[in-house]
Amino acid sequence: MITKLIVLGGYFLVVMVIGIYARTRLKSTPETYFLADRRLGAFVLLGTMAATNFSAFTIFGTSGAGYRDGYAFFPIMGFGTGFMALTFWVIGKKAWQIGKEKGVVTPPELIRVLYGSPFLSLLVSIVMIVFTIPYLALQPMAAGYALEELLHMPYFQGCILVTLLMVGYTFRGGMRAVAWTDLFQGFVMVAVLIAAFSLVVRHHGGFAETQHKVFEVAPKLFARPGANGTYTVGVWMSYLMLWFFADPMFPQLFQRFFSARSEKALKMTMLWYPAVCTLIFFIPISIGVMGRLSFPDLTGKAADRILPMVMNALGGDLMSSLVVAAGLAALMSTMDSQLLTLSSLFTRDILPVISKRLPETSMPGRFFVIALAALGLILAYRPPATILQIATQTFTGLAVLFPTVLFGIYLKKVYAAAAILSIVCGEGLLVLFYTGILSGGIFLPVVWVMAAGFAVYLVVHAVFAAKNGTSAGINLYGRIANPYLFGFTSVFFLGIDFWAWNWIGPTAGGIPLWIPYYILLSAVQTLLMYIMVR
């Protein structure tokens, strides 16, 4: 127990020291507090982008999904999440340019600049806050699981401890502190996950040997649609679409477009992101699969604890403490960003509607950090579902904003009514799906929700354009040259390899060949992006 306390205490101390060192003045400007003066270089930007996106869901949710469903979940995450790096350039570059020129600090502010509609900006703010808060609550929820498993600390006390730590350095430090702590926590997460993976493999006699042992116990973990039949072709395609549309709409990721020092920083982040995703997601999913050998009978939410359980069983106090520290690093690097970004939305987009003026300092946003953290704790008190289920529902709500942002940037002429109706229709449809009134059939709700959102936007836009006698054309062709658009579309649909469903062998090093296939697709995507941005 002493070893566990020393490791976790040391980790918490380092994070606090970095946060204090990178602090901002209490009366700093919103641009300094929320965007670090728009001076994040490529290395720090990639680190904070990756660490912010790799949350409790990455460590505990994906390892739990790996345990329940097997390697079928890896391409969805490794390839699917990496594919959204394309939007770092398609959306991020334009957002950065407009943000720098107009002094934009938050995503809803960008919408207000593009559409000239305060109501639409407020609507986007509300959607971002409403659908980010449940995802925010996943972070203390996972912290409670991890500390309960490692230290036998009561679940909710663990939630409170980690939340207080994050509030401490986020309240004082702002984006600069968040970015540098994210970078440190990202390195901790990667290094410890690799060490944990090596420990499990070595314990069972090598990687290939371990895979063969798992295959004898549960062969369905090595094929689509997975051990529980979850990932049918329709669901598979749905998840690939969900990550592509939802991830860039995460307010904590979107806001980082504004904080980049240059276009080059955004370009380097985009190019490296698929490789980072491939590495980071394979490891916890594989550990979840191999966890079947140590704990064969977990079900439901209990599987989300498989990573700390395996480390406790195989690694002793030191290794189990380090792995929990990696999980805490992942969730803290996401929650601090969520707290900071949502507080900026409150300060810049909600509070001015109430007070009729824009705050000159960052103090209101700092105090909203505390309020948001408290709300996250309330939602984490009694988690209603698995981490994956909660994430899927909240991600779809954010994905609804994608047509508004994309067309707002690339249409020659925009109409706020098209965006408003698209958002209202998409979110209304989502409610009907998740209340059971409508069924998605072979697809997740995101497919129908996004189809409706795009269709409503374009139809309303065409009606207004015709009424005003203007062109309804979309200036996408000139911005994304046709050969690249065709290439990326081809890579995306090659990712829906329905011909390999229910196919387990042959294997390479103990894993089915469709896994290297997806690694190759990620490499092709990176090559296309490199050629495009040259």
C-alpha positions as CSV (number, residue, x, y, z in Angstrom):
1,M,0.0,0.0,0.0
2,I,2.9,2.4,0.7
3,T,4.2,1.9,-2.8
4,K,0.8,2.7,-4.3
5,L,0.5,5.9,-2.2
6,I,4.0,7.1,-3.1
7,V,3.5,6.5,-6.8
8,L,0.1,8.3,-7.0
9,G,1.2,11.0,-4.6
10,G,4.3,11.7,-6.7
11,Y,2.3,11.8,-9.8
12,F,-0.3,14.2,-8.4
13,L,2.6,16.4,-7.1
14,V,4.3,16.7,-10.5
15,V,1.0,17.6,-12.2
16,M,0.4,20.3,-9.6
17,V,3.9,21.7,-9.9
18,I,3.6,21.9,-13.7
19,G,0.2,23.6,-13.4
20,I,1.5,26.1,-10.9
21,Y,4.6,26.8,-13.0
22,A,2.5,27.5,-16.1
23,R,-0.1,29.6,-14.3
24,T,-1.6,32.8,-15.7
25,R,-2.4,36.0,-13.8
26,L,-5.8,35.9,-12.0
27,K,-6.8,39.0,-14.0
28,S,-5.4,37.8,-17.3
29,T,-7.3,38.5,-20.5
30,P,-9.7,35.8,-21.8
31,E,-7.4,35.2,-24.8
32,T,-4.4,34.5,-22.4
33,Y,-6.4,32.3,-20.0
34,F,-8.4,30.3,-22.6
35,L,-6.0,30.2,-25.6
36,A,-2.5,30.6,-24.1
37,D,-2.1,33.8,-26.3
38,R,-2.5,31.6,-29.5
39,R,1.1,30.4,-29.2
40,L,0.9,26.6,-29.0
41,G,3.6,25.1,-31.3
42,A,3.3,21.9,-33.2
43,F,4.8,19.7,-30.4
44,V,2.7,21.0,-27.6
45,L,-0.4,21.3,-29.8
46,L,-0.2,17.6,-30.9
47,G,0.4,16.6,-27.3
48,T,-2.6,18.5,-25.9
49,M,-4.8,17.5,-28.8
50,A,-4.0,13.8,-28.4
51,A,-4.1,13.9,-24.6
52,T,-7.4,15.8,-24.6
53,N,-9.0,13.3,-26.9
54,F,-7.6,10.3,-25.1
55,S,-9.8,10.2,-22.1
56,A,-11.1,7.8,-19.5
57,F,-12.9,6.3,-22.4
58,T,-9.6,5.5,-24.1
59,I,-8.0,3.7,-21.1
60,F,-11.0,2.2,-19.3
61,G,-13.8,2.3,-21.9
62,T,-11.8,0.7,-24.8
63,S,-10.1,-1.9,-22.6
64,G,-13.6,-2.8,-21.3
65,A,-14.9,-3.0,-24.9
66,G,-11.9,-5.1,-25.8
67,Y,-12.7,-7.5,-23.0
68,R,-16.4,-7.7,-24.0
69,D,-16.2,-7.7,-27.8
70,G,-12.5,-8.3,-28.7
71,Y,-10.3,-6.9,-31.5
72,A,-13.4,-5.9,-33.5
73,F,-13.3,-2.6,-31.6
74,F,-9.7,-1.7,-32.6
75,P,-10.2,-0.6,-36.2
76,I,-13.2,1.5,-35.1
77,M,-11.0,3.4,-32.8
78,G,-7.5,3.2,-34.3
79,F,-8.5,3.9,-37.9
80,G,-11.9,5.6,-37.2
81,T,-10.6,8.2,-34.7
82,G,-7.4,8.7,-36.7
83,F,-9.4,9.4,-39.9
84,M,-10.9,12.6,-38.3
85,A,-7.4,14.1,-38.4
86,L,-8.5,15.2,-41.9
87,T,-10.8,17.7,-40.3
88,F,-7.8,19.3,-38.4
89,W,-7.0,20.8,-41.8
90,V,-10.4,21.0,-43.5
91,I,-12.0,22.8,-40.6
92,G,-9.1,23.7,-38.3
93,K,-7.1,25.7,-40.8
94,K,-10.1,28.0,-41.7
95,A,-11.1,28.2,-38.0
96,W,-7.6,29.3,-37.1
97,Q,-7.4,31.9,-39.8
98,I,-10.8,33.4,-38.9
99,G,-10.1,33.2,-35.2
100,K,-6.8,35.0,-35.5
101,E,-8.3,37.7,-37.8
102,K,-11.4,38.3,-35.7
103,G,-10.2,37.6,-32.2
104,V,-12.4,34.5,-31.8
105,V,-12.0,32.6,-28.6
106,T,-14.7,30.0,-28.6
107,P,-16.5,27.8,-31.2
108,P,-19.8,29.6,-30.8
109,E,-18.0,32.9,-31.4
110,L,-16.8,31.6,-34.7
111,I,-20.4,30.7,-35.6
112,R,-21.5,34.2,-34.7
113,V,-18.8,35.6,-37.0
114,L,-19.8,33.3,-39.9
115,Y,-23.6,33.7,-39.6
116,G,-24.1,37.0,-37.9
117,S,-26.7,35.4,-35.6
118,P,-26.5,35.8,-31.8
119,F,-29.3,33.3,-31.4
120,L,-27.5,30.6,-33.4
121,S,-24.4,31.2,-31.4
122,L,-26.3,30.8,-28.2
123,L,-27.9,27.6,-29.5
124,V,-24.5,26.1,-30.4
125,S,-23.2,27.0,-26.9
126,I,-26.2,25.2,-25.3
127,V,-25.7,22.1,-27.4
128,M,-22.0,22.0,-26.7
129,I,-22.5,22.4,-22.9
130,V,-25.4,19.9,-22.7
131,F,-23.7,17.1,-24.6
132,T,-20.2,17.7,-23.1
133,I,-21.2,17.6,-19.5
134,P,-22.2,13.8,-19.5
135,Y,-18.8,13.1,-21.2
136,L,-17.1,15.3,-18.6
137,A,-18.8,13.1,-15.9
138,L,-17.1,10.0,-17.4
139,Q,-13.7,11.3,-16.1
140,P,-14.4,11.4,-12.3
141,M,-16.4,8.2,-12.8
142,A,-13.4,6.4,-14.2
143,A,-11.1,7.9,-11.5
144,G,-13.5,6.5,-8.9
145,Y,-13.3,3.0,-10.5
146,A,-9.5,3.1,-10.7
147,L,-8.8,4.3,-7.1
148,E,-11.4,1.9,-5.8
149,E,-9.7,-1.0,-7.5
150,L,-6.2,0.1,-6.5
151,L,-6.5,1.7,-3.0
152,H,-9.9,0.3,-2.0
153,M,-11.0,3.9,-1.6
154,P,-14.7,4.4,-1.7
155,Y,-15.8,5.1,-5.3
156,F,-17.1,8.6,-4.9
157,Q,-14.2,9.7,-2.7
158,G,-11.9,8.9,-5.6
159,C,-14.1,11.0,-7.9
160,I,-13.9,13.9,-5.5
161,L,-10.1,13.7,-5.0
162,V,-9.2,13.7,-8.7
163,T,-11.7,16.4,-9.5
164,L,-10.3,18.8,-6.8
165,L,-6.8,18.3,-8.2
166,M,-7.9,19.2,-11.7
167,V,-9.9,22.2,-10.5
168,G,-6.8,23.4,-8.7
169,Y,-4.5,23.8,-11.6
170,T,-7.2,24.6,-14.2
171,F,-8.6,27.5,-12.1
172,R,-5.2,29.0,-11.6
173,G,-3.4,28.1,-14.8
174,G,-5.8,28.3,-17.8
175,M,-4.9,26.9,-21.2
176,R,-1.1,27.2,-20.7
177,A,-1.2,25.0,-17.6
178,V,-3.7,22.6,-19.2
179,A,-1.5,22.3,-22.4
180,W,1.7,21.5,-20.5
181,T,0.1,19.2,-18.0
182,D,-1.6,17.4,-21.0
183,L,1.8,17.0,-22.6
184,F,3.2,15.4,-19.4
185,Q,0.2,13.3,-18.8
186,G,0.2,12.1,-22.5
187,F,3.8,10.8,-22.1
188,V,2.9,9.1,-18.8
189,M,-0.1,7.4,-20.4
190,V,1.9,6.1,-23.4
191,A,4.9,5.0,-21.5
192,V,2.9,3.2,-18.8
193,L,0.5,1.6,-21.3
194,I,3.4,0.1,-23.2
195,A,5.0,-1.2,-20.0
196,A,1.6,-2.7,-18.9
197,F,1.2,-4.4,-22.3
198,S,4.7,-5.8,-22.1
199,L,4.0,-7.1,-18.6
200,V,0.8,-9.0,-19.6
201,V,2.5,-10.4,-22.7
202,R,5.6,-11.6,-20.8
203,H,3.5,-13.1,-18.1
204,H,1.6,-15.3,-20.6
205,G,4.7,-16.4,-22.6
206,G,4.9,-13.8,-25.4
207,F,2.4,-12.0,-27.6
208,A,1.6,-14.7,-30.1
209,E,1.4,-17.3,-27.4
210,T,-0.9,-15.1,-25.4
211,Q,-3.2,-14.6,-28.4
212,H,-3.4,-18.3,-29.0
213,K,-4.4,-18.9,-25.4
214,V,-7.2,-16.3,-25.6
215,F,-8.3,-17.8,-29.0
216,E,-8.7,-21.2,-27.4
217,V,-10.9,-19.7,-24.7
218,A,-12.9,-17.1,-26.8
219,P,-12.3,-17.3,-30.6
220,K,-15.1,-14.8,-31.3
221,L,-12.8,-12.1,-29.8
222,F,-10.8,-12.3,-33.0
223,A,-13.6,-11.8,-35.6
224,R,-16.2,-9.3,-36.5
225,P,-18.9,-8.7,-35.3
226,G,-17.2,-9.5,-32.0
227,A,-17.9,-11.8,-29.1
228,N,-21.4,-10.4,-28.4
229,G,-22.3,-9.8,-32.1
230,T,-22.1,-6.0,-31.5
231,Y,-20.2,-4.7,-34.5
232,T,-22.3,-5.6,-37.5
233,V,-21.4,-3.9,-40.8
234,G,-24.1,-1.2,-40.2
235,V,-22.9,-0.5,-36.6
236,W,-19.3,-0.5,-37.8
237,M,-20.0,2.1,-40.5
238,S,-22.0,4.1,-37.9
239,Y,-19.1,4.3,-35.5
240,L,-16.7,5.4,-38.3
241,M,-19.1,8.2,-39.2
242,L,-19.7,9.1,-35.5
243,W,-16.0,9.7,-34.8
244,F,-15.5,11.7,-38.0
245,F,-18.4,14.0,-37.4
246,A,-18.3,14.2,-33.6
247,D,-14.6,14.5,-32.6
248,P,-13.9,17.9,-34.3
249,M,-17.1,19.2,-32.7
250,F,-15.8,18.4,-29.1
251,P,-15.5,22.0,-27.8
252,Q,-12.3,21.2,-26.1
253,L,-10.7,20.0,-29.4
254,F,-12.3,22.7,-31.5
255,Q,-11.0,25.5,-29.3
256,R,-7.4,24.2,-29.8
257,F,-7.7,25.2,-33.4
258,F,-7.7,28.8,-32.2
259,S,-4.7,28.3,-29.9
260,A,-2.2,27.1,-32.6
261,R,0.8,29.3,-33.3
262,S,0.6,28.7,-37.0
263,E,-0.8,26.7,-39.9
264,K,2.3,24.6,-39.7
265,A,1.4,23.5,-36.2
266,L,-2.0,22.4,-37.3
267,K,-0.5,20.5,-40.3
268,M,2.0,18.6,-38.1
269,T,-0.8,17.7,-35.7
270,M,-2.9,16.3,-38.5
271,L,-0.1,14.3,-40.0
272,W,1.0,12.6,-36.8
273,Y,-2.5,12.0,-35.3
274,P,-3.4,8.7,-37.2
275,A,-0.2,7.0,-36.1
276,V,-0.7,8.1,-32.5
277,C,-4.3,6.8,-32.6
278,T,-3.2,3.4,-34.0
279,L,-0.7,2.9,-31.2
280,I,-2.7,4.3,-28.3
281,F,-5.9,2.4,-29.0
282,F,-4.4,-1.0,-29.9
283,I,-2.7,-1.3,-26.5
284,P,-5.7,-1.0,-24.1
285,I,-8.0,-3.0,-26.4
286,S,-5.4,-5.8,-26.6
287,I,-5.0,-5.8,-22.8
288,G,-8.7,-6.1,-22.5
289,V,-8.7,-9.1,-24.8
290,M,-5.9,-10.7,-22.9
291,G,-7.6,-9.9,-19.6
292,R,-10.0,-12.8,-20.4
293,L,-7.2,-15.2,-19.2
294,S,-7.1,-13.7,-15.7
295,F,-10.8,-12.7,-15.3
296,P,-13.1,-14.7,-17.6
297,D,-16.5,-13.8,-16.1
298,L,-16.9,-10.0,-16.1
299,T,-20.0,-8.5,-17.6
300,G,-21.4,-5.1,-18.4
301,K,-19.9,-2.1,-16.5
302,A,-17.6,-4.4,-14.5
303,A,-15.5,-4.9,-17.7
304,D,-14.5,-1.2,-17.6
305,R,-12.3,-2.1,-14.6
306,I,-10.3,-4.8,-16.4
307,L,-7.1,-2.8,-16.8
308,P,-6.5,-2.0,-13.2
309,M,-7.7,-5.5,-12.2
310,V,-5.2,-7.2,-14.5
311,M,-2.4,-5.0,-13.2
312,N,-3.3,-5.6,-9.6
313,A,-3.2,-9.3,-10.3
314,L,0.0,-9.5,-12.4
315,G,2.1,-6.5,-11.7
316,G,2.2,-6.0,-8.0
317,D,1.9,-2.6,-6.2
318,L,4.3,-0.7,-8.4
319,M,3.0,-1.6,-11.8
320,S,-0.7,-1.4,-10.8
321,S,0.0,2.0,-9.4
322,L,1.7,3.2,-12.5
323,V,-1.2,1.9,-14.7
324,V,-3.8,3.6,-12.6
325,A,-1.6,6.8,-12.9
326,A,-1.8,6.4,-16.7
327,G,-5.5,6.1,-16.6
328,L,-5.7,9.1,-14.3
329,A,-3.4,11.0,-16.8
330,A,-5.8,10.2,-19.6
331,L,-9.0,11.3,-17.8
332,M,-7.4,14.3,-16.2
333,S,-6.0,15.6,-19.5
334,T,-9.5,15.4,-20.9
335,M,-11.5,16.8,-18.0
336,D,-9.3,19.8,-17.4
337,S,-9.7,20.7,-21.1
338,Q,-13.5,20.2,-20.9
339,L,-13.7,22.4,-17.8
340,L,-11.6,25.1,-19.4
341,T,-13.5,25.2,-22.7
342,L,-17.0,25.0,-21.2
343,S,-16.1,27.8,-18.8
344,S,-15.0,29.9,-21.9
345,L,-18.4,29.2,-23.5
346,F,-20.1,30.4,-20.3
347,T,-17.9,33.5,-20.1
348,R,-17.9,34.5,-23.8
349,D,-21.3,33.2,-25.1
350,I,-23.7,32.7,-22.2
351,L,-22.8,35.4,-19.7
352,P,-23.0,38.3,-22.2
353,V,-26.6,37.4,-23.0
354,I,-27.4,37.7,-19.3
355,S,-25.3,40.7,-18.4
356,K,-25.4,42.5,-21.8
357,R,-21.6,42.9,-21.8
358,L,-18.5,40.8,-22.5
359,P,-16.3,40.3,-19.4
360,E,-12.9,41.9,-19.6
361,T,-11.2,39.4,-17.3
362,S,-11.2,35.6,-17.0
363,M,-12.5,35.5,-13.4
364,P,-16.1,34.5,-14.3
365,G,-14.8,31.6,-16.4
366,R,-12.5,30.5,-13.5
367,F,-15.4,30.3,-11.1
368,F,-17.6,28.5,-13.7
369,V,-14.8,25.8,-13.8
370,I,-15.8,25.0,-10.1
371,A,-19.5,24.9,-10.9
372,L,-18.9,22.5,-13.9
373,A,-16.7,20.2,-11.8
374,A,-19.4,20.0,-9.2
375,L,-22.0,19.1,-11.8
376,G,-19.8,16.4,-13.2
377,L,-19.4,14.9,-9.8
378,I,-23.2,14.8,-9.3
379,L,-23.6,13.0,-12.6
380,A,-20.8,10.6,-11.7
381,Y,-22.4,9.7,-8.4
382,R,-24.5,6.9,-9.9
383,P,-23.3,6.1,-13.4
384,P,-26.3,4.9,-15.5
385,A,-24.4,2.8,-18.1
386,T,-21.0,1.6,-19.5
387,I,-18.5,4.2,-20.5
388,L,-18.9,3.3,-24.2
389,Q,-22.7,3.7,-24.0
390,I,-22.6,7.1,-22.4
391,A,-19.9,8.3,-24.8
392,T,-21.8,7.1,-27.9
393,Q,-25.0,9.0,-26.9
394,T,-23.2,12.3,-26.1
395,F,-21.0,12.2,-29.2
396,T,-24.0,12.0,-31.5
397,G,-25.4,15.1,-29.9
398,L,-22.2,17.0,-30.7
399,A,-22.0,15.6,-34.3
400,V,-25.2,17.4,-35.1
401,L,-23.2,20.6,-35.2
402,F,-20.9,19.5,-38.0
403,P,-23.0,20.7,-41.0
404,T,-23.4,24.1,-39.4
405,V,-19.6,24.5,-39.0
406,L,-18.6,22.9,-42.4
407,F,-21.1,24.9,-44.5
408,G,-20.5,28.0,-42.5
409,I,-16.9,27.9,-43.5
410,Y,-17.3,26.9,-47.1
411,L,-20.6,28.2,-48.5
412,K,-20.4,31.4,-50.5
413,K,-23.5,32.7,-48.7
414,V,-24.9,31.4,-45.4
415,Y,-28.3,31.7,-43.7
416,A,-28.7,31.3,-40.0
417,A,-32.2,29.7,-40.5
418,A,-30.6,26.8,-42.3
419,A,-28.2,26.1,-39.4
420,I,-30.8,26.5,-36.7
421,L,-33.3,24.2,-38.4
422,S,-30.5,21.6,-39.0
423,I,-29.5,21.6,-35.4
424,V,-33.1,21.5,-34.0
425,C,-34.1,18.7,-36.4
426,G,-30.9,16.7,-35.7
427,E,-31.2,17.0,-31.9
428,G,-35.0,16.3,-32.0
429,L,-34.4,13.2,-34.0
430,L,-31.8,12.1,-31.6
431,V,-34.2,12.4,-28.7
432,L,-36.7,10.2,-30.6
433,F,-34.1,7.5,-31.1
434,Y,-32.9,7.4,-27.5
435,T,-36.4,7.4,-26.1
436,G,-37.2,4.4,-28.2
437,I,-39.8,6.1,-30.3
438,L,-37.7,5.5,-33.4
439,S,-35.4,2.6,-34.3
440,G,-32.1,3.0,-36.2
441,G,-32.4,-0.5,-37.7
442,I,-29.1,-1.8,-38.8
443,F,-27.4,1.6,-38.1
444,L,-26.7,3.6,-35.0
445,P,-28.8,6.8,-34.7
446,V,-25.9,8.9,-35.9
447,V,-26.4,7.8,-39.5
448,W,-30.0,9.0,-39.7
449,V,-29.4,12.0,-37.5
450,M,-26.5,13.3,-39.7
451,A,-28.4,12.5,-42.9
452,A,-31.3,14.6,-41.7
453,G,-29.1,17.4,-40.5
454,F,-27.3,17.7,-43.8
455,A,-30.5,17.4,-45.8
456,V,-32.4,20.0,-43.8
457,Y,-29.5,22.5,-44.0
458,L,-29.1,22.1,-47.7
459,V,-32.8,22.3,-48.5
460,V,-33.4,25.4,-46.3
461,H,-30.2,27.0,-47.8
462,A,-31.4,26.4,-51.3
463,V,-34.8,27.9,-50.5
464,F,-33.3,31.0,-49.1
465,A,-30.8,31.3,-51.9
466,A,-33.6,31.0,-54.5
467,K,-35.7,33.6,-52.7
468,N,-32.8,36.0,-52.6
469,G,-31.7,35.3,-56.1
470,T,-28.2,34.1,-55.1
471,S,-26.2,31.0,-55.9
472,A,-26.6,28.0,-53.6
473,G,-23.2,26.6,-54.7
474,I,-20.8,25.1,-52.2
475,N,-17.2,26.2,-52.5
476,L,-15.8,22.8,-51.5
477,Y,-14.5,21.7,-54.8
478,G,-11.8,24.4,-55.0
479,R,-10.8,23.9,-51.4
480,I,-10.4,20.2,-51.4
481,A,-9.3,19.2,-54.8
482,N,-11.3,16.4,-56.5
483,P,-8.5,13.8,-56.5
484,Y,-8.0,14.1,-52.7
485,L,-11.7,14.1,-52.0
486,F,-12.0,10.9,-54.0
487,G,-8.9,9.4,-52.3
488,F,-10.2,10.1,-48.8
489,T,-13.6,8.8,-49.6
490,S,-12.1,5.6,-51.0
491,V,-10.0,5.1,-47.9
492,F,-13.1,5.6,-45.7
493,F,-15.2,3.0,-47.6
494,L,-12.3,0.6,-47.7
495,G,-12.5,0.7,-44.0
496,I,-15.9,-0.9,-44.2
497,D,-14.5,-4.3,-45.3
498,F,-17.7,-6.3,-45.2
499,W,-16.0,-9.1,-47.2
500,A,-13.8,-9.9,-44.1
501,W,-16.7,-10.3,-41.7
502,N,-16.8,-13.5,-39.6
503,W,-13.2,-14.1,-40.9
504,I,-10.7,-15.0,-38.2
505,G,-7.7,-16.5,-40.0
506,P,-5.1,-16.4,-41.2
507,T,-3.3,-14.6,-38.5
508,A,0.0,-12.6,-38.2
509,G,1.7,-12.9,-34.8
510,G,-1.5,-14.2,-33.3
511,I,-3.8,-11.4,-34.6
512,P,-6.1,-11.6,-37.6
513,L,-4.8,-10.0,-40.8
514,W,-7.6,-7.5,-40.9
515,I,-5.8,-5.6,-38.1
516,P,-2.6,-4.9,-40.2
517,Y,-5.0,-4.0,-43.0
518,Y,-6.3,-1.1,-41.0
519,I,-2.9,0.0,-40.0
520,L,-2.1,0.1,-43.7
521,L,-5.2,2.2,-44.4
522,S,-4.1,4.7,-41.8
523,A,-0.7,5.0,-43.5
524,V,-2.4,5.6,-46.8
525,Q,-4.6,8.3,-45.3
526,T,-1.5,10.0,-43.8
527,L,0.3,9.9,-47.2
528,L,-2.8,11.5,-48.9
529,M,-2.8,14.2,-46.2
530,Y,0.9,14.9,-46.6
531,I,0.5,15.3,-50.4
532,M,-2.6,17.5,-50.0
533,V,-1.0,20.0,-47.6
534,R,2.2,20.3,-49.6
